[in-house]
Amino acid sequence: MLEIINACKSFNIGTVNQKDALINLNLKLKPGDFTTVIGGNGSGKSTTLNIIAGVHAIESGKIILDGQDITKLPEHRRAKFLGRVFQDPMMGTAADMMIEENLAMANHRGEVPLLGWSINQQEREFFAEKLKLLDLGLENRMSSKAGLLSGGQRQALTLLMATLRKPKLLLLDEHTAALDPKTAAKVLELTQEIVNQDQLTTLMITHNMKDAIRIGNRLIMMYNGKIIYDVEGEEKKQLHTSDLLQKFEVASSGEFASDKMLLS
């Protein structure tokens, strides 16, 4: 479903502040893969998601999505293929729009935007059924503005919007990090339900090693713009956090202490 071939991405090229964020990155995801991504700050995790989404252009390499070369496709052209949930719960919804309007916008993702999209009864019923899956009572508040929701409710709504029209690839960028533990657990549970139900190919960044081991069928660890560990299936199920800490400690060669708290 996704193939990244020798992707390189640098920032501030040619200056003393040059940062090589990705160095000949290679990654293949099979259809239905639910891959968790861990690594310290500056390891290239978010940059990887950003080059897939088209936020950043790569200097060299290729990005293939479901057989299509999207390397030079602009971000807005990729939007109809991708679903994305950010760390900040406020980023995924339009605060001044009603819940049903946000859902309508997501339902027409990738289409030419029209002023005054009308929401018919069939569409409204479809949204209500989807909202019921969240078990947050939002199906009874569809005319409420998204800005009135709590952070957890907005993130759950964003997750629903990102998957409303089954994307070829779902990108989750530490989407529970800004939530309190109880709400984070709820959103993570919803994530697993939606991904499993629709068999979505998913790439999820997390700093929580227990979640990274427990969730999905595959785990990759990044360090200094490269993938240093890739494990899946039964081997992944047998992992412990101590195994990951050891891998990271060996790879970081002394920088482990400063990053240990990031891998909670």
LUMGU-876316 format. One line per field, with one value per atom (N, C-alpha, C): residue number from 1; residue in one letter; x negated, y negated, z negated. Coordinates in steps of 0.1 Angstrom, whole numbers, padded with zeros to 4 digits. Atoms other than C-alpha are relative to their C-alpha. Layout:
REM LUMGU-876316
nr (NUM,...)
rest (A,...)
X (X,...)
Y (Y,...)
Z (Z,...)
END
This chain:
REM LUMGU-876316
nr (1,1,1,2,2,2,3,3,3,4,4,4,5,5,5,6,6,6,7,7,7,8,8,8,9,9,9,10,10,10,11,11,11,12,12,12,13,13,13,14,14,14,15,15,15,16,16,16,17,17,17,18,18,18,19,19,19,20,20,20,21,21,21,22,22,22,23,23,23,24,24,24,25,25,25,26,26,26,27,27,27,28,28,28,29,29,29,30,30,30,31,31,31,32,32,32,33,33,33,34,34,34,35,35,35,36,36,36,37,37,37,38,38,38,39,39,39,40,40,40,41,41,41,42,42,42,43,43,43,44,44,44,45,45,45,46,46,46,47,47,47,48,48,48,49,49,49,50,50,50,51,51,51,52,52,52,53,53,53,54,54,54,55,55,55,56,56,56,57,57,57,58,58,58,59,59,59,60,60,60,61,61,61,62,62,62,63,63,63,64,64,64,65,65,65,66,66,66,67,67,67,68,68,68,69,69,69,70,70,70,71,71,71,72,72,72,73,73,73,74,74,74,75,75,75,76,76,76,77,77,77,78,78,78,79,79,79,80,80,80,81,81,81,82,82,82,83,83,83,84,84,84,85,85,85,86,86,86,87,87,87,88,88,88,89,89,89,90,90,90,91,91,91,92,92,92,93,93,93,94,94,94,95,95,95,96,96,96,97,97,97,98,98,98,99,99,99,100,100,100,101,101,101,102,102,102,103,103,103,104,104,104,105,105,105,106,106,106,107,107,107,108,108,108,109,109,109,110,110,110,111,111,111,112,112,112,113,113,113,114,114,114,115,115,115,116,116,116,117,117,117,118,118,118,119,119,119,120,120,120,121,121,121,122,122,122,123,123,123,124,124,124,125,125,125,126,126,126,127,127,127,128,128,128,129,129,129,130,130,130,131,131,131,132,132,132,133,133,133,134,134,134,135,135,135,136,136,136,137,137,137,138,138,138,139,139,139,140,140,140,141,141,141,142,142,142,143,143,143,144,144,144,145,145,145,146,146,146,147,147,147,148,148,148,149,149,149,150,150,150,151,151,151,152,152,152,153,153,153,154,154,154,155,155,155,156,156,156,157,157,157,158,158,158,159,159,159,160,160,160,161,161,161,162,162,162,163,163,163,164,164,164,165,165,165,166,166,166,167,167,167,168,168,168,169,169,169,170,170,170,171,171,171,172,172,172,173,173,173,174,174,174,175,175,175,176,176,176,177,177,177,178,178,178,179,179,179,180,180,180,181,181,181,182,182,182,183,183,183,184,184,184,185,185,185,186,186,186,187,187,187,188,188,188,189,189,189,190,190,190,191,191,191,192,192,192,193,193,193,194,194,194,195,195,195,196,196,196,197,197,197,198,198,198,199,199,199,200,200,200,201,201,201,202,202,202,203,203,203,204,204,204,205,205,205,206,206,206,207,207,207,208,208,208,209,209,209,210,210,210,211,211,211,212,212,212,213,213,213,214,214,214,215,215,215,216,216,216,217,217,217,218,218,218,219,219,219,220,220,220,221,221,221,222,222,222,223,223,223,224,224,224,225,225,225,226,226,226,227,227,227,228,228,228,229,229,229,230,230,230,231,231,231,232,232,232,233,233,233,234,234,234,235,235,235,236,236,236,237,237,237,238,238,238,239,239,239,240,240,240,241,241,241,242,242,242,243,243,243,244,244,244,245,245,245,246,246,246,247,247,247,248,248,248,249,249,249,250,250,250,251,251,251,252,252,252,253,253,253,254,254,254,255,255,255,256,256,256,257,257,257,258,258,258,259,259,259,260,260,260,261,261,261,262,262,262,263,263,263,264,264,264)
rest (M,M,M,L,L,L,E,E,E,I,I,I,I,I,I,N,N,N,A,A,A,C,C,C,K,K,K,S,S,S,F,F,F,N,N,N,I,I,I,G,G,G,T,T,T,V,V,V,N,N,N,Q,Q,Q,K,K,K,D,D,D,A,A,A,L,L,L,I,I,I,N,N,N,L,L,L,N,N,N,L,L,L,K,K,K,L,L,L,K,K,K,P,P,P,G,G,G,D,D,D,F,F,F,T,T,T,T,T,T,V,V,V,I,I,I,G,G,G,G,G,G,N,N,N,G,G,G,S,S,S,G,G,G,K,K,K,S,S,S,T,T,T,T,T,T,L,L,L,N,N,N,I,I,I,I,I,I,A,A,A,G,G,G,V,V,V,H,H,H,A,A,A,I,I,I,E,E,E,S,S,S,G,G,G,K,K,K,I,I,I,I,I,I,L,L,L,D,D,D,G,G,G,Q,Q,Q,D,D,D,I,I,I,T,T,T,K,K,K,L,L,L,P,P,P,E,E,E,H,H,H,R,R,R,R,R,R,A,A,A,K,K,K,F,F,F,L,L,L,G,G,G,R,R,R,V,V,V,F,F,F,Q,Q,Q,D,D,D,P,P,P,M,M,M,M,M,M,G,G,G,T,T,T,A,A,A,A,A,A,D,D,D,M,M,M,M,M,M,I,I,I,E,E,E,E,E,E,N,N,N,L,L,L,A,A,A,M,M,M,A,A,A,N,N,N,H,H,H,R,R,R,G,G,G,E,E,E,V,V,V,P,P,P,L,L,L,L,L,L,G,G,G,W,W,W,S,S,S,I,I,I,N,N,N,Q,Q,Q,Q,Q,Q,E,E,E,R,R,R,E,E,E,F,F,F,F,F,F,A,A,A,E,E,E,K,K,K,L,L,L,K,K,K,L,L,L,L,L,L,D,D,D,L,L,L,G,G,G,L,L,L,E,E,E,N,N,N,R,R,R,M,M,M,S,S,S,S,S,S,K,K,K,A,A,A,G,G,G,L,L,L,L,L,L,S,S,S,G,G,G,G,G,G,Q,Q,Q,R,R,R,Q,Q,Q,A,A,A,L,L,L,T,T,T,L,L,L,L,L,L,M,M,M,A,A,A,T,T,T,L,L,L,R,R,R,K,K,K,P,P,P,K,K,K,L,L,L,L,L,L,L,L,L,L,L,L,D,D,D,E,E,E,H,H,H,T,T,T,A,A,A,A,A,A,L,L,L,D,D,D,P,P,P,K,K,K,T,T,T,A,A,A,A,A,A,K,K,K,V,V,V,L,L,L,E,E,E,L,L,L,T,T,T,Q,Q,Q,E,E,E,I,I,I,V,V,V,N,N,N,Q,Q,Q,D,D,D,Q,Q,Q,L,L,L,T,T,T,T,T,T,L,L,L,M,M,M,I,I,I,T,T,T,H,H,H,N,N,N,M,M,M,K,K,K,D,D,D,A,A,A,I,I,I,R,R,R,I,I,I,G,G,G,N,N,N,R,R,R,L,L,L,I,I,I,M,M,M,M,M,M,Y,Y,Y,N,N,N,G,G,G,K,K,K,I,I,I,I,I,I,Y,Y,Y,D,D,D,V,V,V,E,E,E,G,G,G,E,E,E,E,E,E,K,K,K,K,K,K,Q,Q,Q,L,L,L,H,H,H,T,T,T,S,S,S,D,D,D,L,L,L,L,L,L,Q,Q,Q,K,K,K,F,F,F,E,E,E,V,V,V,A,A,A,S,S,S,S,S,S,G,G,G,E,E,E,F,F,F,A,A,A,S,S,S,D,D,D,K,K,K,M,M,M,L,L,L,L,L,L,S,S,S)
X (-0008,0000,-0009,0009,-0029,-0014,0014,-0065,-0008,0009,-0091,-0014,0013,-0123,-0011,0012,-0156,0004,-0005,-0138,-0010,0009,-0161,0007,-0005,-0149,-0009,0008,-0170,0006,-0005,-0162,-0012,0011,-0183,-0013,0011,-0204,-0010,0011,-0238,-0004,0003,-0238,-0006,0006,-0255,0011,-0011,-0220,0006,-0006,-0215,0003,-0004,-0196,0005,-0004,-0194,0011,-0011,-0160,0003,-0001,-0157,-0011,0012,-0186,0003,-0003,-0178,0010,-0011,-0146,0007,-0007,-0131,0011,-0011,-0097,0010,-0011,-0071,0011,-0011,-0036,0010,-0010,-0013,0014,-0013,0024,0005,-0005,0040,-0011,0011,0006,0004,-0002,0011,-0014,0014,-0024,-0002,0003,-0035,-0014,0013,-0065,-0005,0005,-0087,-0014,0013,-0119,-0001,0002,-0133,0003,-0001,-0130,-0011,0010,-0146,-0003,0003,-0145,0005,-0005,-0125,0015,-0013,-0091,0011,-0010,-0069,-0004,0004,-0090,0004,-0004,-0082,0015,-0014,-0045,0002,-0002,-0049,-0004,0004,-0067,0011,-0011,-0039,0012,-0012,-0012,-0003,0003,-0031,-0003,0004,-0038,-0014,0014,-0075,-0003,0005,-0090,-0013,0013,-0119,-0010,0010,-0152,-0003,0003,-0156,0008,-0008,-0138,0014,-0014,-0102,0009,-0011,-0069,0011,-0010,-0045,0012,-0012,-0009,0009,-0009,0012,-0004,0005,-0009,-0002,0001,-0008,-0012,0011,-0039,0006,-0005,-0029,-0011,0012,-0064,0002,-0001,-0056,0014,-0014,-0019,0001,-0001,-0010,0009,-0007,0005,0015,-0014,0040,0005,-0003,0040,-0001,0002,0029,0011,-0010,0057,0011,-0011,0083,-0004,0005,0061,-0003,0006,0050,0010,-0006,0065,-0011,0010,0046,0005,-0004,0050,-0013,0012,0025,0000,0001,0013,0010,-0008,0032,0015,-0014,0070,0007,-0007,0078,-0003,0004,0062,0009,-0007,0085,0014,-0014,0118,0001,-0002,0132,0009,-0007,0143,0013,-0012,0169,0011,-0009,0186,0007,-0007,0212,-0006,0006,0203,0004,-0004,0224,-0006,0006,0208,-0015,0014,0173,0000,-0001,0184,0003,-0003,0199,-0013,0012,0166,-0010,0008,0148,0005,-0007,0173,-0002,0003,0165,-0015,0014,0128,-0005,0006,0109,0009,-0009,0139,-0002,0001,0140,0010,-0009,0153,0010,-0011,0186,0006,-0006,0202,0014,-0013,0232,0004,-0004,0230,0012,-0012,0264,-0002,0000,0267,0014,-0014,0296,0002,-0004,0314,-0007,0007,0297,-0014,0014,0263,0000,-0001,0274,0002,-0002,0286,-0013,0013,0252,-0009,0009,0233,0004,-0005,0255,-0004,0004,0248,-0015,0014,0211,-0004,0003,0211,0004,-0004,0229,-0011,0011,0198,-0010,0010,0178,0005,-0006,0202,-0003,0002,0199,0012,-0012,0234,0000,0001,0223,0011,-0011,0251,0012,-0011,0275,-0004,0005,0254,-0006,0006,0248,0001,-0001,0259,-0009,0009,0234,-0013,0013,0202,-0011,0012,0170,-0008,0008,0153,0006,-0006,0177,-0004,0003,0164,-0013,0012,0137,-0011,0011,0102,0002,-0002,0110,0011,-0011,0143,-0004,0005,0127,-0009,0009,0100,0007,-0008,0125,0008,-0006,0144,-0009,0011,0112,-0003,0003,0105,0011,-0012,0140,-0001,0000,0136,-0011,0011,0102,0003,-0003,0117,0014,-0014,0152,0001,0002,0142,-0013,0012,0119,-0012,0013,0084,-0009,0010,0057,-0010,0010,0035,0004,-0003,0042,-0012,0012,0015,0004,-0003,0017,-0013,0013,-0009,0002,-0001,-0009,0014,-0013,0028,0007,-0006,0034,-0009,0010,0003,0005,-0005,0022,0012,-0012,0050,-0003,0002,0054,0000,0001,0047,0013,-0013,0084,0005,-0005,0094,-0009,0010,0062,0003,-0003,0071,0013,-0012,0106,-0002,0003,0094,-0008,0008,0068,0009,-0010,0096,0008,-0008,0117,-0009,0009,0087,-0002,0001,0082,0013,-0013,0119,0002,-0003,0121,-0010,0010,0088,0002,-0003,0097,0012,-0012,0132,-0001,0002,0122,-0013,0013,0088,-0008,0007,0071,-0015,0014,0034,-0004,0002,0021,-0014,0013,-0011,0002,-0003,-0009,-0013,0011,-0036,0004,-0003,-0037,-0013,0012,-0062,0002,-0003,-0045,-0003,0005,-0064,0010,-0010,-0037,0011,-0010,-0011,-0006,0007,-0036,-0001,0001,-0040,0014,-0013,-0004,0009,-0009,0012,-0006,0005,0009,-0007,0007,-0009,-0015,0014,-0042,-0005,0006,-0066,-0013,0014,-0095,-0005,0007,-0120,-0009,0009,-0137,-0010,0011,-0169,-0008,0008,-0187,0004,-0005,-0165,0000,0000,-0167,0008,-0007,-0148,-0011,0011,-0170,0005,-0006,-0145,0013,-0013,-0116,0005,-0004,-0096,0015,-0014,-0062,0005,-0006,-0038,-0003,0002,-0045,-0013,0012,-0080,0003,-0004,-0064,0008,-0009,-0039,-0009,0008,-0068,-0009,0008,-0085,0004,-0002,-0089,-0006,0006,-0097,-0015,0014,-0131,-0008,0007,-0139,-0001,0001,-0131,-0009,0009,-0150,-0015,0013,-0180,-0004,0002,-0177,-0004,0002,-0175,-0013,0013,-0204,-0012,0012,-0227,-0001,0000,-0216,-0004,0002,-0219,-0014,0015,-0255,-0002,0003,-0253,0010,-0011,-0224,0013,-0012,-0200,0006,-0005,-0198,0009,-0007,-0185,0014,-0012,-0158,0009,-0007,-0148,0014,-0013,-0120,0010,-0009,-0105,0006,-0005,-0101,0006,-0006,-0077,0006)
Y (0012,0000,-0013,0011,-0023,0005,-0003,-0022,-0013,0011,-0048,0005,-0005,-0044,-0010,0008,-0060,-0015,0014,-0092,-0007,0009,-0120,-0013,0013,-0152,-0007,0009,-0180,-0013,0013,-0213,-0010,0011,-0246,0005,-0006,-0230,-0011,0009,-0246,-0010,0009,-0264,0008,-0006,-0257,0008,-0007,-0246,0011,-0010,-0220,0013,-0012,-0190,0010,-0011,-0158,0009,-0006,-0146,0014,-0014,-0115,0003,-0004,-0096,0013,-0012,-0071,0009,-0008,-0060,0009,-0010,-0028,0006,-0006,-0015,0005,-0006,0008,0004,-0004,0012,0008,-0008,0040,-0005,0004,0034,0006,-0005,0036,0000,0002,0031,-0011,0010,0013,-0001,0002,0000,-0011,0010,-0018,-0004,0006,-0041,-0007,0006,-0050,-0005,0006,-0070,-0013,0012,-0100,-0012,0012,-0136,-0002,0002,-0144,0013,-0013,-0107,0001,0000,-0115,0005,-0006,-0102,-0009,0010,-0133,-0004,0003,-0141,0010,-0011,-0107,-0002,0002,-0114,-0012,0012,-0149,0002,-0002,-0137,0009,-0008,-0111,-0009,0009,-0138,-0011,0010,-0162,-0014,0012,-0188,-0005,0002,-0185,0007,-0007,-0177,0006,-0007,-0152,-0005,0004,-0161,0011,-0011,-0126,0012,-0012,-0092,-0001,-0002,-0081,0003,-0005,-0077,0005,-0007,-0052,0004,-0003,-0049,0008,-0009,-0020,0000,-0001,-0018,-0013,0013,-0055,-0008,0009,-0077,-0013,0013,-0106,-0010,0008,-0120,-0015,0015,-0153,-0005,0004,-0154,-0010,0009,-0185,0005,-0004,-0182,0001,0000,-0191,0011,-0011,-0164,0013,-0013,-0137,0001,0000,-0147,0011,-0009,-0125,0015,-0014,-0094,0003,-0002,-0100,-0005,0005,-0104,-0003,0004,-0122,-0006,0006,-0130,-0005,0007,-0154,0001,0000,-0156,-0010,0011,-0189,0003,-0003,-0181,-0011,0012,-0216,0000,0001,-0210,0007,-0009,-0184,-0005,0005,-0203,-0015,0015,-0237,-0004,0003,-0252,-0007,0008,-0275,0007,-0007,-0249,0011,-0011,-0224,0013,-0014,-0188,0006,-0005,-0178,-0006,0007,-0204,0005,-0006,-0191,0013,-0014,-0156,-0001,0002,-0169,-0004,0004,-0185,0012,-0012,-0152,0009,-0009,-0133,-0004,0005,-0155,-0003,0002,-0154,0004,-0002,-0156,-0005,0006,-0171,-0015,0015,-0206,-0006,0006,-0227,-0009,0008,-0243,-0008,0008,-0271,0005,-0004,-0261,0014,-0014,-0224,0003,-0004,-0211,0014,-0013,-0182,0006,-0006,-0159,0009,-0009,-0136,0013,-0013,-0105,-0002,0003,-0121,-0002,0003,-0133,0013,-0013,-0098,0008,-0007,-0084,-0005,0006,-0108,0004,-0004,-0100,0015,-0014,-0063,0002,0000,-0069,-0006,0007,-0092,0009,-0009,-0065,0010,-0009,-0043,-0005,0006,-0068,0001,-0002,-0063,-0012,0012,-0099,-0009,0008,-0111,-0011,0011,-0133,0000,-0001,-0120,-0008,0008,-0140,-0015,0014,-0172,-0004,0003,-0174,-0014,0014,-0210,-0009,0007,-0220,-0003,0004,-0238,0009,-0008,-0217,-0006,0008,-0244,0002,-0002,-0235,0013,-0013,-0200,0000,-0002,-0188,0005,-0004,-0180,0015,-0014,-0142,0002,-0001,-0147,-0004,0006,-0168,0010,-0010,-0142,0012,-0011,-0114,-0004,0005,-0135,-0001,0001,-0141,0013,-0014,-0104,0005,-0005,-0097,-0007,0008,-0125,0006,-0005,-0111,0014,-0014,-0076,0001,0000,-0086,0006,-0006,-0079,0008,-0008,-0050,-0004,0005,-0064,0012,-0010,-0044,0002,0000,-0053,-0009,0008,-0066,-0004,0005,-0088,-0005,0004,-0092,-0005,0007,-0117,-0003,0001,-0111,-0005,0006,-0117,0001,-0001,-0108,-0007,0005,-0126,-0012,0012,-0158,0002,-0003,-0140,0006,-0007,-0129,0015,-0015,-0092,0007,-0007,-0082,-0002,0004,-0101,0006,-0006,-0089,0015,-0014,-0053,0002,-0001,-0059,-0002,0004,-0075,0012,-0011,-0047,0013,-0011,-0021,-0002,0003,-0038,0002,-0001,-0039,0015,-0015,-0001,0005,-0005,0005,-0004,0005,-0017,0006,-0005,-0005,0015,-0014,0032,0002,-0002,0028,-0003,0004,0011,0005,-0005,0029,-0011,0011,-0004,0002,0000,-0006,-0013,0010,-0027,-0002,0003,-0044,-0009,0008,-0056,-0003,0004,-0075,-0001,0001,-0071,0000,0000,-0077,0011,-0010,-0050,0014,-0013,-0018,0012,-0010,0003,0000,0001,-0010,0005,-0004,-0005,0015,-0015,0032,0006,-0006,0039,-0002,0004,0022,0003,-0002,0032,0013,-0013,0060,-0002,0003,0042,-0012,0011,0019,-0004,0004,-0002,-0011,0010,-0023,-0008,0009,-0053,-0007,0008,-0071,-0007,0008,-0099,0002,-0001,-0097,0013,-0013,-0060,0010,-0011,-0029,0010,-0009,-0009,0013,-0013,0018,0001,-0003,0034,0014,-0013,0062,0001,-0002,0077,0014,-0013,0106,0005,-0007,0131,-0005,0005,0117,-0013,0012,0083,0003,-0003,0099,0004,-0005,0114,-0011,0011,0080,-0005,0008,0062,-0014,0013,0026,0000,-0001,0036,0003,-0004,0051,-0013,0012,0018,-0010,0009,-0002,0004,-0005,0020,-0003,0004,0015,-0014,0014,-0022,-0004,0004,-0024,0003,-0004,-0005,-0010,0009,-0027,-0014,0014,-0060,-0003,0001,-0054,-0011,0010,-0075,-0011,0010,-0098,0005,-0006,-0074,-0007,0007,-0092,-0011,0012,-0124,0003,-0003,-0106,0010,-0011,-0080,-0004,0005,-0102,-0001,0002,-0106,0013,-0014,-0068,0005,-0003,-0065,0014)
Z (0000,0000,0000,0001,-0008,0002,-0001,0004,0001,0000,-0005,0004,-0006,0015,-0001,0001,0005,-0002,0002,-0008,-0008,0007,-0019,-0002,0003,-0036,-0010,0009,-0051,-0001,0002,-0065,-0002,0000,-0063,0007,-0008,-0036,0003,-0003,-0031,-0011,0011,-0064,-0012,0012,-0098,-0008,0007,-0110,0008,-0008,-0084,-0008,0008,-0098,0010,-0008,-0079,-0007,0008,-0091,0004,-0005,-0068,0009,-0007,-0054,0007,-0008,-0026,-0007,0007,-0043,0009,-0008,-0030,-0009,0008,-0042,0009,-0008,-0028,-0010,0008,-0043,0009,-0007,-0032,-0003,0003,-0029,-0013,0013,-0064,-0011,0010,-0082,-0010,0010,-0115,-0007,0004,-0122,-0010,0010,-0154,0002,-0002,-0152,-0013,0012,-0182,0003,-0002,-0186,-0008,0007,-0204,0008,-0007,-0195,0011,-0011,-0161,0007,-0007,-0150,0014,-0014,-0119,0001,0000,-0130,0007,-0006,-0122,0014,-0013,-0092,0010,-0008,-0078,0004,-0003,-0081,0009,-0007,-0067,0015,-0014,-0035,0007,-0006,-0030,0003,-0002,-0034,0010,-0010,-0011,-0007,0007,-0038,0003,-0004,-0030,0012,-0012,0003,-0003,0002,0004,0010,-0010,0020,0010,-0008,0034,-0005,0003,0035,0006,-0005,0042,-0011,0009,0024,0009,-0008,0039,-0009,0007,0026,0008,-0007,0037,0015,-0014,0069,0008,-0007,0077,-0006,0004,0076,-0004,0005,0054,-0005,0005,0048,0003,-0003,0066,0000,0001,0059,-0011,0011,0039,-0011,0012,0004,0002,-0002,0014,0009,-0009,0041,-0007,0008,0016,-0010,0011,-0009,0002,-0002,0008,-0002,0003,0003,-0014,0014,-0033,-0010,0012,-0067,-0010,0010,-0094,-0012,0013,-0131,-0006,0006,-0147,-0016,0014,-0183,-0007,0005,-0189,0004,-0003,-0192,0007,-0006,-0180,0016,-0014,-0145,0009,-0009,-0131,0003,-0002,-0133,0001,-0001,-0124,-0012,0013,-0158,0002,-0002,-0144,0008,-0008,-0123,-0009,0008,-0137,0003,-0001,-0142,0013,-0013,-0112,0012,-0010,-0091,0002,-0001,-0100,0006,-0006,-0091,0015,-0014,-0058,0008,-0006,-0050,0002,-0001,-0057,0010,-0010,-0036,0014,-0014,-0006,0002,-0001,-0011,0014,-0013,0022,0011,-0011,0041,0001,-0002,0055,-0010,0011,0025,0006,-0004,0030,-0012,0011,0010,-0003,0004,-0010,0003,-0001,-0008,-0009,0007,-0019,-0006,0006,-0043,0001,-0001,-0033,-0011,0011,-0056,-0001,-0001,-0044,-0006,0005,-0051,-0015,0015,-0085,-0008,0006,-0094,0000,-0001,-0082,-0011,0010,-0104,-0014,0013,-0134,-0004,0002,-0130,-0003,0002,-0128,-0014,0013,-0158,-0012,0011,-0179,-0003,0002,-0174,-0010,0009,-0195,-0014,0014,-0225,-0008,0008,-0235,0000,0000,-0229,0011,-0010,-0200,0011,-0009,-0178,-0003,0005,-0199,0000,0001,-0195,0014,-0014,-0157,0004,-0003,-0156,-0009,0009,-0183,0007,-0006,-0173,-0006,0004,-0174,-0011,0010,-0195,-0014,0013,-0224,-0006,0005,-0227,-0008,0008,-0251,0010,-0009,-0237,0004,-0004,-0238,0009,-0009,-0221,0014,-0013,-0194,0007,-0006,-0189,0005,-0005,-0186,0012,-0012,-0161,0012,-0011,-0141,0005,-0004,-0141,0009,-0009,-0127,0013,-0013,-0101,0009,-0008,-0090,0006,-0005,-0084,0006,-0005,-0073,0014,-0013,-0037,0000,0002,-0039,0007,-0006,-0033,0004,-0003,-0016,-0011,0011,-0045,-0011,0011,-0080,-0007,0006,-0096,-0014,0013,-0134,-0007,0005,-0148,-0015,0015,-0186,-0004,0001,-0185,-0014,0014,-0222,-0010,0009,-0236,-0008,0007,-0246,-0009,0008,-0263,-0014,0013,-0299,0002,-0002,-0305,0003,-0002,-0307,0014,-0013,-0276,0011,-0009,-0258,0003,-0001,-0265,0008,-0008,-0251,0015,-0014,-0219,0006,-0005,-0215,0003,-0001,-0220,0013,-0012,-0193,0012,-0012,-0170,0004,-0004,-0172,0006,-0005,-0167,0015,-0013,-0136,0010,-0009,-0121,0003,-0002,-0126,0008,-0007,-0114,0015,-0014,-0081,0006,-0004,-0079,0007,-0005,-0074,-0001,0001,-0066,-0008,0010,-0095,-0004,0005,-0106,-0012,0012,-0142,-0008,0008,-0160,-0015,0014,-0198,-0008,0009,-0227,-0010,0010,-0247,0005,-0005,-0243,-0002,0002,-0259,0010,-0010,-0235,0014,-0013,-0206,0001,0000,-0216,0001,0002,-0224,0013,-0010,-0194,0014,-0014,-0157,0002,-0004,-0139,0003,-0004,-0133,-0008,0007,-0151,0006,-0005,-0138,-0010,0009,-0158,0009,-0008,-0143,-0008,0007,-0152,0011,-0009,-0134,0015,-0013,-0103,0007,-0006,-0098,-0008,0008,-0108,-0005,0006,-0132,-0005,0005,-0142,0006,-0007,-0124,-0004,0004,-0139,0002,-0003,-0132,-0005,0002,-0139,-0014,0013,-0167,-0007,0006,-0173,-0007,0007,-0181,-0013,0012,-0205,-0012,0011,-0225,-0006,0005,-0230,-0014,0012,-0263,0001,-0001,-0269,-0002,0002,-0282,0013,-0012,-0248,0009,-0008,-0231,-0006,0006,-0256,0003,-0003,-0250,0014,-0014,-0212,0001,-0002,-0216,-0007,0007,-0241,0009,-0009,-0217,0012,-0012,-0187,-0003,0003,-0205,-0005,0004,-0218,-0010,0010,-0249,-0001,0000,-0240,-0006,0006,-0256,-0012,0012,-0289,0002,-0003,-0274,0007,-0007,-0254,-0008,0007,-0280,-0004,0005,-0294,0012,-0011,-0259,0004,-0003,-0256,-0013,0013,-0285,0000)
END
